[in-house]
Amino acid sequence: MKKEIVLTLWVLSFIAMVVLADPYKISFWISFGLFGYFSVYIEKHNKRFEHEDK
C-alpha cells in the first residue's frame, strides 16, 4: 500500500475509535482492531515508507 493511503486509514480508524468510544459496541472493536493493524503495518514497513518519499 502507498504511504498516504495507510496513514489516511490509520487516522480514520483512530477517529472512529474515539467517536465510538463505547466498549460494548462491535464497531468500536472493529475500529480498534484496524487501528492496531495499521499501527503494526506502519512500524513494520517504516523503511519502505522512508524510501518512498525519495
C-alpha positions as CSV (number, residue, x, y, z in Angstrom):
1,M,0.0,0.0,0.0
2,K,1.1,3.6,-0.5
3,K,2.1,5.6,2.5
4,E,-0.7,8.2,2.1
5,I,-3.4,5.5,1.9
6,V,-2.1,3.7,5.0
7,L,-1.8,7.0,7.0
8,T,-5.3,8.1,6.0
9,L,-6.8,4.8,7.1
10,W,-4.8,4.9,10.3
11,V,-6.1,8.4,11.1
12,L,-9.7,7.5,10.2
13,S,-9.7,4.3,12.3
14,F,-8.3,6.4,15.3
15,I,-11.1,9.0,14.8
16,A,-13.7,6.3,14.6
17,M,-12.3,4.6,17.7
18,V,-12.6,7.9,19.6
19,V,-16.0,8.7,18.4
20,L,-17.4,5.2,19.0
21,A,-15.8,5.0,22.5
22,D,-18.3,2.5,23.9
23,P,-16.6,-0.8,24.6
24,Y,-19.9,-2.6,24.3
25,K,-20.3,-1.8,20.6
26,I,-18.8,-4.0,17.9
27,S,-18.0,-1.0,15.8
28,F,-15.6,0.2,18.5
29,W,-13.7,-3.1,18.5
30,I,-13.5,-3.2,14.7
31,S,-12.0,0.3,14.6
32,F,-9.7,-0.6,17.4
33,G,-8.6,-3.7,15.5
34,L,-8.0,-1.7,12.4
35,F,-6.0,1.0,14.3
36,G,-3.8,-1.7,15.8
37,Y,-3.3,-3.5,12.5
38,F,-2.3,-0.3,10.7
39,S,0.0,0.7,13.6
40,V,1.8,-2.6,13.2
41,Y,1.8,-2.3,9.4
42,I,3.3,1.2,9.6
43,E,6.0,0.1,12.0
44,K,6.9,-3.0,10.0
45,H,7.1,-1.1,6.7
46,N,8.7,2.1,8.0
47,K,11.9,1.7,6.0
48,R,9.9,1.3,2.7
49,F,7.9,4.4,3.5
50,E,11.1,6.4,4.1
51,H,12.4,5.4,0.7
52,E,9.0,6.1,-1.0
53,D,9.5,9.8,-0.4
54,K,12.7,9.9,-2.4
